[in-house]
Protein backbone atom coordinates (compact mmCIF):
# COMPACT_ATOMS: atom_id res chain seq x y z
CA UNK A 1 0.00 0.00 0.00
CA UNK A 2 1.30 3.41 -0.96
CA UNK A 3 1.72 5.97 1.77
CA UNK A 4 3.47 9.30 2.15
CA UNK A 5 6.08 7.78 4.46
CA UNK A 6 6.75 4.76 2.25
CA UNK A 7 7.28 6.86 -0.90
CA UNK A 8 9.80 9.12 0.83
CA UNK A 9 11.42 6.12 2.51
CA UNK A 10 11.99 4.58 -0.91
CA UNK A 11 13.53 7.81 -2.27
CA UNK A 12 15.88 8.02 0.70
CA UNK A 13 16.83 4.34 0.35
CA UNK A 14 17.44 4.74 -3.40
CA UNK A 15 19.74 7.70 -2.73
CA UNK A 16 21.63 5.77 -0.05
CA UNK A 17 21.99 2.75 -2.34
CA UNK A 18 23.79 4.95 -4.86
CA UNK A 19 25.84 6.74 -2.18
CA UNK A 20 24.00 10.01 -2.65
CA UNK A 21 22.13 12.39 -0.40
CA UNK A 22 18.50 13.12 -1.36
CA UNK A 23 19.62 16.41 -2.91
CA UNK A 24 22.45 14.63 -4.74
CA UNK A 25 19.89 12.18 -6.18
CA UNK A 26 17.69 15.08 -7.28
CA UNK A 27 20.63 16.78 -8.97
CA UNK A 28 21.62 13.59 -10.80
CA UNK A 29 18.06 13.31 -12.12
CA UNK A 30 18.09 16.89 -13.39
CA UNK A 31 15.71 18.13 -10.71
CA UNK A 32 15.97 21.08 -8.35
CA UNK A 33 18.52 20.02 -5.66
CA UNK A 34 16.02 20.83 -2.90
CA UNK A 35 13.22 18.68 -4.40
CA UNK A 36 13.68 15.83 -1.92
CA UNK A 37 14.83 17.79 1.14
CA UNK A 38 13.06 16.80 4.34
CA UNK A 39 11.86 20.38 4.72
CA UNK A 40 9.91 19.97 1.45
CA UNK A 41 7.92 16.94 2.58
CA UNK A 42 5.31 18.91 4.46
CA UNK A 43 3.73 22.24 3.61
CA UNK A 44 3.83 25.21 5.96
CA UNK A 45 0.43 24.22 7.35
CA UNK A 46 1.58 20.67 8.09
CA UNK A 47 -0.04 18.89 5.15
CA UNK A 48 1.87 16.08 3.45
CA UNK A 49 3.62 16.84 0.17
CA UNK A 50 4.02 13.98 -2.29
CA UNK A 51 6.72 13.70 -4.97
CA UNK A 52 5.37 13.78 -8.52
CA UNK A 53 5.33 10.71 -10.75
CA UNK A 54 7.58 12.64 -13.14
CA UNK A 55 10.18 13.09 -10.38
CA UNK A 56 10.08 9.40 -9.52
CA UNK A 57 10.41 8.49 -13.20
CA UNK A 58 13.47 10.71 -13.53
CA UNK A 59 15.29 9.27 -10.50
CA UNK A 60 14.61 5.73 -11.69
CA UNK A 61 16.06 6.58 -15.09
CA UNK A 62 19.04 8.39 -13.55
CA UNK A 63 19.92 5.42 -11.33
CA UNK A 64 19.00 2.64 -13.76
CA UNK A 65 16.44 1.29 -11.31
CA UNK A 66 13.17 -0.45 -12.12
CA UNK A 67 9.77 0.38 -10.70
CA UNK A 68 9.71 -3.02 -8.99
CA UNK A 69 12.99 -2.21 -7.25
CA UNK A 70 11.61 1.14 -6.13
CA UNK A 71 8.44 -0.52 -4.81
CA UNK A 72 10.58 -2.97 -2.83
CA UNK A 73 12.35 -0.05 -1.17
CA UNK A 74 9.02 1.15 0.22
CA UNK A 75 8.93 -1.70 2.71
CA UNK A 76 10.25 -0.73 6.16
CA UNK A 77 12.75 -3.61 6.05
CA UNK A 78 14.38 -2.08 2.97
CA UNK A 79 15.86 0.73 4.96
CA UNK A 80 17.27 -1.56 7.65
CA UNK A 81 20.66 -2.13 6.08
CA UNK A 82 22.45 -2.00 9.45
CA UNK A 83 21.77 -3.93 12.66
CA UNK A 84 19.08 -2.55 14.95
CA UNK A 85 21.54 -1.79 17.74
CA UNK A 86 23.52 0.39 15.32
CA UNK A 87 20.42 2.10 13.88
CA UNK A 88 19.42 3.23 17.34
CA UNK A 89 22.63 5.25 17.53
CA UNK A 90 21.90 7.29 14.38
CA UNK A 91 20.44 10.78 14.50
CA UNK A 92 19.90 13.78 12.29
CA UNK A 93 22.71 16.31 11.95
CA UNK A 94 22.75 19.61 10.02
CA UNK A 95 23.49 19.42 6.28
CA UNK A 96 24.35 22.21 3.87
CA UNK A 97 25.89 22.45 0.42
CA UNK A 98 29.34 23.94 -0.20
CA UNK A 99 27.83 26.81 -2.20
CA UNK A 100 25.54 27.81 0.68
CA UNK A 101 28.34 27.35 3.20
CA UNK A 102 30.17 30.28 1.65
CA UNK A 103 27.29 32.62 2.41
CA UNK A 104 26.99 34.43 5.70
CA UNK A 105 24.72 33.44 8.57
CA UNK A 106 25.23 29.67 8.54
CA UNK A 107 28.13 29.46 11.02
CA UNK A 108 29.18 31.15 14.21
CA UNK A 109 32.71 32.49 14.76
CA UNK A 110 33.96 29.04 15.78
CA UNK A 111 32.68 27.33 12.65
CA UNK A 112 29.70 25.68 14.32
CA UNK A 113 26.25 25.47 12.65
CA UNK A 114 24.07 28.52 13.25
CA UNK A 115 21.14 30.34 11.68
CA UNK A 116 18.45 28.98 9.37
CA UNK A 117 18.40 27.15 6.05
CA UNK A 118 20.06 23.91 7.11
CA UNK A 119 18.69 20.57 5.93
CA UNK A 120 19.39 17.38 7.90
CA UNK A 121 21.05 14.04 7.15
CA UNK A 122 21.31 10.81 9.13
CA UNK A 123 24.48 10.60 11.16
CA UNK A 124 26.34 7.36 10.35
CA UNK A 125 25.75 4.88 13.15
CA UNK A 126 29.30 3.57 12.83
CA UNK A 127 30.72 6.85 14.14
CA UNK A 128 30.80 8.02 17.71
CA UNK A 129 28.21 10.72 18.30
CA UNK A 130 29.80 14.13 18.92
CA UNK A 131 28.39 17.56 19.56
CA UNK A 132 28.94 20.32 17.03
CA UNK A 133 29.50 18.11 14.00
CA UNK A 134 27.67 18.77 10.72
CA UNK A 135 27.62 17.61 7.11
CA UNK A 136 28.62 19.35 3.89
CA UNK A 137 27.49 18.18 0.47
CA UNK A 138 29.97 18.29 -2.40
CA UNK A 139 28.78 20.36 -5.36
CA UNK A 140 30.61 20.24 -8.67
CA UNK A 141 33.80 18.46 -9.72
CA UNK A 142 36.50 20.62 -8.16
CA UNK A 143 37.31 17.88 -5.62
CA UNK A 144 37.56 14.94 -8.03
CA UNK A 145 38.82 12.27 -8.02
CA UNK A 146 38.53 11.95 -4.23
CA UNK A 147 35.10 13.49 -3.74
CA UNK A 148 32.30 13.48 -6.31
CA UNK A 149 29.28 15.70 -6.79
CA UNK A 150 26.68 14.67 -4.20
CA UNK A 151 29.14 13.08 -1.75
CA UNK A 152 28.59 13.97 1.91
CA UNK A 153 31.43 15.04 4.19
CA UNK A 154 30.97 15.03 7.94
CA UNK A 155 33.24 17.49 9.69
CA UNK A 156 34.13 18.18 13.30
CA UNK A 157 35.20 21.75 14.14
CA UNK A 158 36.39 20.59 17.59
CA UNK A 159 38.79 17.91 16.31
CA UNK A 160 42.45 18.87 16.18
CA UNK A 161 43.70 18.95 12.59
CA UNK A 162 47.18 17.55 11.99
CA UNK A 163 49.45 17.41 8.98
CA UNK A 164 48.00 15.07 6.36
CA UNK A 165 44.40 15.40 7.59
CA UNK A 166 41.65 16.25 5.15
CA UNK A 167 40.02 19.48 6.22
CA UNK A 168 37.39 22.01 5.22
CA UNK A 169 38.50 25.62 5.38
CA UNK A 170 36.43 28.78 5.14
CA UNK A 171 38.17 32.07 4.43
CA UNK A 172 37.01 35.45 5.64
CA UNK A 173 36.13 36.26 2.03
CA UNK A 174 33.54 33.45 2.07
CA UNK A 175 35.43 30.79 0.09
CA UNK A 176 34.90 27.22 1.31
CA UNK A 177 37.20 24.40 0.21
CA UNK A 178 38.17 20.84 1.09
CA UNK A 179 41.94 20.29 1.08
CA UNK A 180 44.71 18.31 2.74
CA UNK A 181 46.47 20.14 5.55
CA UNK A 182 50.15 20.24 4.64
CA UNK A 183 51.43 22.64 7.30
CA UNK A 184 50.01 24.93 9.95
CA UNK A 185 51.80 27.55 12.04
CA UNK A 186 50.50 30.38 14.22
CA UNK A 187 50.94 32.64 11.19
CA UNK A 188 49.48 30.60 8.34
CA UNK A 189 48.45 27.33 6.74
CA UNK A 190 49.49 25.44 3.61
CA UNK A 191 46.85 23.34 1.87
CA UNK A 192 47.27 20.66 -0.79
CA UNK A 193 44.57 20.37 -3.44
CA UNK A 194 42.58 17.14 -3.78
CA UNK A 195 42.23 17.75 -7.51
CA UNK A 196 45.48 18.00 -9.52
CA UNK A 197 43.76 20.48 -11.84
CA UNK A 198 43.34 22.94 -8.97
CA UNK A 199 46.23 24.75 -7.27
CA UNK A 200 47.47 24.30 -3.73
CA UNK A 201 46.60 27.21 -1.45
CA UNK A 202 48.41 29.18 1.26
CA UNK A 203 46.67 31.52 3.70
CA UNK A 204 47.63 33.78 6.55
CA UNK A 205 45.72 32.73 9.66
CA UNK A 206 44.18 36.18 9.79
CA UNK A 207 42.47 35.34 6.49
CA UNK A 208 41.00 32.06 7.76
CA UNK A 209 37.58 32.17 9.39
CA UNK A 210 37.61 28.54 10.52
CA UNK A 211 39.07 25.12 9.81
CA UNK A 212 37.33 21.78 10.51
CA UNK A 213 38.63 18.24 10.13
CA UNK A 214 36.78 15.79 7.89
CA UNK A 215 35.95 12.70 9.95
CA UNK A 216 33.84 10.74 7.44
CA UNK A 217 32.85 10.75 3.76
CA UNK A 218 30.02 8.95 2.00
CA UNK A 219 32.08 7.45 -0.86
C-alpha positions as CSV (number, residue, x, y, z in Angstrom):
1,X,0.0,0.0,0.0
2,X,1.3,3.4,-1.0
3,X,1.7,6.0,1.8
4,X,3.5,9.3,2.2
5,X,6.1,7.8,4.5
6,X,6.7,4.8,2.2
7,X,7.3,6.9,-0.9
8,X,9.8,9.1,0.8
9,X,11.4,6.1,2.5
10,X,12.0,4.6,-0.9
11,X,13.5,7.8,-2.3
12,X,15.9,8.0,0.7
13,X,16.8,4.3,0.3
14,X,17.4,4.7,-3.4
15,X,19.7,7.7,-2.7
16,X,21.6,5.8,0.0
17,X,22.0,2.8,-2.3
18,X,23.8,5.0,-4.9
19,X,25.8,6.7,-2.2
20,X,24.0,10.0,-2.7
21,X,22.1,12.4,-0.4
22,X,18.5,13.1,-1.4
23,X,19.6,16.4,-2.9
24,X,22.4,14.6,-4.7
25,X,19.9,12.2,-6.2
26,X,17.7,15.1,-7.3
27,X,20.6,16.8,-9.0
28,X,21.6,13.6,-10.8
29,X,18.1,13.3,-12.1
30,X,18.1,16.9,-13.4
31,X,15.7,18.1,-10.7
32,X,16.0,21.1,-8.4
33,X,18.5,20.0,-5.7
34,X,16.0,20.8,-2.9
35,X,13.2,18.7,-4.4
36,X,13.7,15.8,-1.9
37,X,14.8,17.8,1.1
38,X,13.1,16.8,4.3
39,X,11.9,20.4,4.7
40,X,9.9,20.0,1.4
41,X,7.9,16.9,2.6
42,X,5.3,18.9,4.5
43,X,3.7,22.2,3.6
44,X,3.8,25.2,6.0
45,X,0.4,24.2,7.4
46,X,1.6,20.7,8.1
47,X,0.0,18.9,5.2
48,X,1.9,16.1,3.4
49,X,3.6,16.8,0.2
50,X,4.0,14.0,-2.3
51,X,6.7,13.7,-5.0
52,X,5.4,13.8,-8.5
53,X,5.3,10.7,-10.7
54,X,7.6,12.6,-13.1
55,X,10.2,13.1,-10.4
56,X,10.1,9.4,-9.5
57,X,10.4,8.5,-13.2
58,X,13.5,10.7,-13.5
59,X,15.3,9.3,-10.5
60,X,14.6,5.7,-11.7
61,X,16.1,6.6,-15.1
62,X,19.0,8.4,-13.5
63,X,19.9,5.4,-11.3
64,X,19.0,2.6,-13.8
65,X,16.4,1.3,-11.3
66,X,13.2,-0.4,-12.1
67,X,9.8,0.4,-10.7
68,X,9.7,-3.0,-9.0
69,X,13.0,-2.2,-7.3
70,X,11.6,1.1,-6.1
71,X,8.4,-0.5,-4.8
72,X,10.6,-3.0,-2.8
73,X,12.3,-0.1,-1.2
74,X,9.0,1.2,0.2
75,X,8.9,-1.7,2.7
76,X,10.3,-0.7,6.2
77,X,12.7,-3.6,6.0
78,X,14.4,-2.1,3.0
79,X,15.9,0.7,5.0
80,X,17.3,-1.6,7.7
81,X,20.7,-2.1,6.1
82,X,22.5,-2.0,9.4
83,X,21.8,-3.9,12.7
84,X,19.1,-2.5,15.0
85,X,21.5,-1.8,17.7
86,X,23.5,0.4,15.3
87,X,20.4,2.1,13.9
88,X,19.4,3.2,17.3
89,X,22.6,5.3,17.5
90,X,21.9,7.3,14.4
91,X,20.4,10.8,14.5
92,X,19.9,13.8,12.3
93,X,22.7,16.3,11.9
94,X,22.8,19.6,10.0
95,X,23.5,19.4,6.3
96,X,24.4,22.2,3.9
97,X,25.9,22.4,0.4
98,X,29.3,23.9,-0.2
99,X,27.8,26.8,-2.2
100,X,25.5,27.8,0.7
101,X,28.3,27.3,3.2
102,X,30.2,30.3,1.6
103,X,27.3,32.6,2.4
104,X,27.0,34.4,5.7
105,X,24.7,33.4,8.6
106,X,25.2,29.7,8.5
107,X,28.1,29.5,11.0
108,X,29.2,31.2,14.2
109,X,32.7,32.5,14.8
110,X,34.0,29.0,15.8
111,X,32.7,27.3,12.6
112,X,29.7,25.7,14.3
113,X,26.2,25.5,12.7
114,X,24.1,28.5,13.3
115,X,21.1,30.3,11.7
116,X,18.4,29.0,9.4
117,X,18.4,27.1,6.0
118,X,20.1,23.9,7.1
119,X,18.7,20.6,5.9
120,X,19.4,17.4,7.9
121,X,21.0,14.0,7.1
122,X,21.3,10.8,9.1
123,X,24.5,10.6,11.2
124,X,26.3,7.4,10.4
125,X,25.7,4.9,13.2
126,X,29.3,3.6,12.8
127,X,30.7,6.9,14.1
128,X,30.8,8.0,17.7
129,X,28.2,10.7,18.3
130,X,29.8,14.1,18.9
131,X,28.4,17.6,19.6
132,X,28.9,20.3,17.0
133,X,29.5,18.1,14.0
134,X,27.7,18.8,10.7
135,X,27.6,17.6,7.1
136,X,28.6,19.3,3.9
137,X,27.5,18.2,0.5
138,X,30.0,18.3,-2.4
139,X,28.8,20.4,-5.4
140,X,30.6,20.2,-8.7
141,X,33.8,18.5,-9.7
142,X,36.5,20.6,-8.2
143,X,37.3,17.9,-5.6
144,X,37.6,14.9,-8.0
145,X,38.8,12.3,-8.0
146,X,38.5,12.0,-4.2
147,X,35.1,13.5,-3.7
148,X,32.3,13.5,-6.3
149,X,29.3,15.7,-6.8
150,X,26.7,14.7,-4.2
151,X,29.1,13.1,-1.7
152,X,28.6,14.0,1.9
153,X,31.4,15.0,4.2
154,X,31.0,15.0,7.9
155,X,33.2,17.5,9.7
156,X,34.1,18.2,13.3
157,X,35.2,21.7,14.1
158,X,36.4,20.6,17.6
159,X,38.8,17.9,16.3
160,X,42.5,18.9,16.2
161,X,43.7,19.0,12.6
162,X,47.2,17.6,12.0
163,X,49.4,17.4,9.0
164,X,48.0,15.1,6.4
165,X,44.4,15.4,7.6
166,X,41.7,16.3,5.1
167,X,40.0,19.5,6.2
168,X,37.4,22.0,5.2
169,X,38.5,25.6,5.4
170,X,36.4,28.8,5.1
171,X,38.2,32.1,4.4
172,X,37.0,35.4,5.6
173,X,36.1,36.3,2.0
174,X,33.5,33.4,2.1
175,X,35.4,30.8,0.1
176,X,34.9,27.2,1.3
177,X,37.2,24.4,0.2
178,X,38.2,20.8,1.1
179,X,41.9,20.3,1.1
180,X,44.7,18.3,2.7
181,X,46.5,20.1,5.6
182,X,50.2,20.2,4.6
183,X,51.4,22.6,7.3
184,X,50.0,24.9,9.9
185,X,51.8,27.5,12.0
186,X,50.5,30.4,14.2
187,X,50.9,32.6,11.2
188,X,49.5,30.6,8.3
189,X,48.5,27.3,6.7
190,X,49.5,25.4,3.6
191,X,46.8,23.3,1.9
192,X,47.3,20.7,-0.8
193,X,44.6,20.4,-3.4
194,X,42.6,17.1,-3.8
195,X,42.2,17.8,-7.5
196,X,45.5,18.0,-9.5
197,X,43.8,20.5,-11.8
198,X,43.3,22.9,-9.0
199,X,46.2,24.8,-7.3
200,X,47.5,24.3,-3.7
201,X,46.6,27.2,-1.4
202,X,48.4,29.2,1.3
203,X,46.7,31.5,3.7
204,X,47.6,33.8,6.5
205,X,45.7,32.7,9.7
206,X,44.2,36.2,9.8
207,X,42.5,35.3,6.5
208,X,41.0,32.1,7.8
209,X,37.6,32.2,9.4
210,X,37.6,28.5,10.5
211,X,39.1,25.1,9.8
212,X,37.3,21.8,10.5
213,X,38.6,18.2,10.1
214,X,36.8,15.8,7.9
215,X,36.0,12.7,10.0
216,X,33.8,10.7,7.4
217,X,32.9,10.7,3.8
218,X,30.0,8.9,2.0
219,X,32.1,7.4,-0.9
